[in-house]
Amino acid sequence: MALWIQAQQLQGDALHQMQSLYGQHFPIEVRHYLAQWLEAQPWDAIDLENQQDEFKAKRLLDGLIQELQRKAEHQMGEDGFLLKIKLGHYSSYDPCPLELVRCVKHILYTEQRLVQEASNASSPGLGPVDGTPQRYQQINQTFEELRVMTQDTENDLRKLQHSQEYFIIQYQESLRIQAQLSSLASIPPAERVQRESGLQSRKSTLEAWLTREANTLQKYRQELAEKHQRTLALLRKQQTVIVDDELIQWKRRQQLAGNGGPSEGGLDILQAWCEKLADMIWQNRQLIRRVEHLTQQLPIPGPTEELLTDLNATVTDIISALVTSTFIIEKQPPQVLKTQTKFSATVRLLVGGKLNVHMNPPQVKATIISEQQAKALLKNENTRNDSSGEILNNNCVMEYHQTTGTLSAHFRTMSLKRIKRSDRRGAESVTEEKFTVLFESQFSVGGNELVFHVKTLSLPVVVIVHGSQDNNATATVLWDNAFSETGRVPFVVPDKVLWPQLCEALNMKYKSEVQSDRGLSEDNLVFLAQKAFSSSSNNTEDYCNMTITWSQFNRESLPGRNFTFWQWFDGVIELMKRHLKSHWNDGAILGFLNKQQAQDMLMSKPNGTFLLRFSDSEIGGITIAWVAENPNKAERMVWNLMPFTTKDFSIRSLADRISDLNHLLFLYPNQPKEEVFSRYCTPPNSKAVGDGYVKPEIKQVVKVENDSMLDTEGEFDLDETMDMARQVEEFLRQPMETQWSGQPRKLSPSPQNTYTVDWIRKLPHPL
């Protein structure tokens, strides 16, 4: 069912909340008549913090205006005439494109949340509805319980106030009677006795009532304080669930997203919960203040004063914990941070709108600090405002967005000018040293009743000064993101983990970088385990209880190599995401095989069968292995091409190279190569080259001759290319049969009047 149809069925407070989403900034008529169009647009695909996405937002705005104009033109009748004028008027408004996207995303999300909450409330016994987790229902039920408790407490406070006001009136009456008794001394004795008797009787009755009522008032105050205690206890419990569970889980998802995990999700639900908490905490704080005022107005000896003092301290502690915990980093700075390079970050105060902090917008400051400084900060030790570097453009004022109710600061052009490193421990390299960006601000709420100094730390940051350090810095970040524990001392991580834990992290990273649902298979992970542990076992269970250390991961080189396990794996990721994503997603690349496995698989297949595997000896290399006859020994054998790297594929693609090699016939196990690669091949050049030049083409050729393998790698620089072009011109002036590089070559014109140049170079024997 369409969201708008469901939203129209909301009732009570939910309907009021839905209606409050609309106004001059976004009329409800636009939502109604463009419901289907609005819900079909890719609003979530636009990053509001990325100015480059403003073009996408502009296209959506243009589309919205076109839809409004089209709807206006098709309105008929008297009512249609009025509506036509309205829609035509709306189509002329021109908001900021990104603000429009922010507004619509907020509206659609809020409607969806309200519909889900209404569905859950209408069928409490049916479990989660529309995918809403059971714990969300529990949180909403607790909020309803808190609302009822707060309302009940307020009703009791109102009764107490009325009782106390009547008590004061009667107390004043007793004082008036006492004054009358004191004035009887000036009147005749006979009259005095008669009047004194009546006044004394009234006084005694009133004093007895006042004594009883004072005890009753004290009892009411005690009961009210105990109700406040229960309410505050439930508020603290609810706050623990939201802040210490849900918000911490969101932060953990945010951390894993840095390793390629699923998006942490929006903050709108969390903000709605935190705002409800803030609202209820503040209501209860005001109720406690009113009880204090009544107590001061009519002091009655008893334990209530001490109870109220404790309640005031408790509610202040709860609101303080909520405010400081909800000052969070919505968009983290990059965890591999290069000096002299611009970067961005966004911090947000989830309760800022509800507490009206934006009425006096606070400023946020960003500072980079070391791991040791972060430890001292969390211990509340005096760090003397030390920093470990200088960040440019590190101050930003928090802005309030009316349409979404969010209060946030967007640092868009920060730059790390310099970094001050600490003394390293043992074998630790600069790419293992962790820093963090500290964001801090100060503001007051409740007319300066409470002043808060809030701080929050970013995820660990590794600072580099050159792109060559990126590989090792990424390893540090991946290990930290994957294996850090909640509530740790900054930034402690285990030195070793179980192999299956690392497999999960590697698979997450690989799927994200290659942008594929096809992750690492069990066989792939066994291959990686063999490489990491220098093992030959093919049994997955053999590795389940094995641990891998940080040193094995990215400090010690693999046996016989000059690179680490991570450096090899990261090289595969870089190669795949730059050039081979489509082929991996198609299943054309087996990749994680050693030379012996490839040979065993191919020897049982017909000649011309080939497969693609990652090079064991070269970072970011992939090779083609194929089975063919050995002309010198009259037997079949498996050949391996020299590995291709990113540099090679920037010259000629994998599909083109495979297409060039006529002896490659079937992709393992038995797919004709044309079915797999032809759609990725570069179409032939059909344009004639002017200015008297003939455009050369690079083509790969592999020939077996005199027990050597000849191979075209296609690696060249500009000088070589120009030299080839000059040679082509010389060929055109010579007889068609000529000699080049000691090999007989023949040039023939193609139908497009261009020439193909075969470029050959000697390679060592593959085996």
Helices and strands as residue ranges (DSSP letters): H 3-7, H 12-19, H 28-33, H 35-40, G 43-45, G 51-53, H 54-73, H 77-90, H 97-122, G 124-126, H 134-183, G 184-186, H 189-239, I 240-247, H 248-257, H 268-297, H 304-325, E 327-331, E 336-338, E 342-349, G 357-359, E 363-370, H 371-378, E 389-392, E 395-397, E 399-401, E 406-419, G 430-432, E 435-445, E 450-457, E 462-464, G 467-469, H 470-483, E 496-498, H 499-514, H 522-533, G 540-543, E 547-549, H 550-554, H 565-575, I 576-580, H 581-585, H 595-602, E 609-614, E 622-630, E 635-640, H 646-649, H 654-660, E 666-667, E 671-672, H 673-677, G 678-680, E 698-699, E 702-705, E 708-711, H 718-733, E 737-740, E 743-746, E 757-758, E 761-763
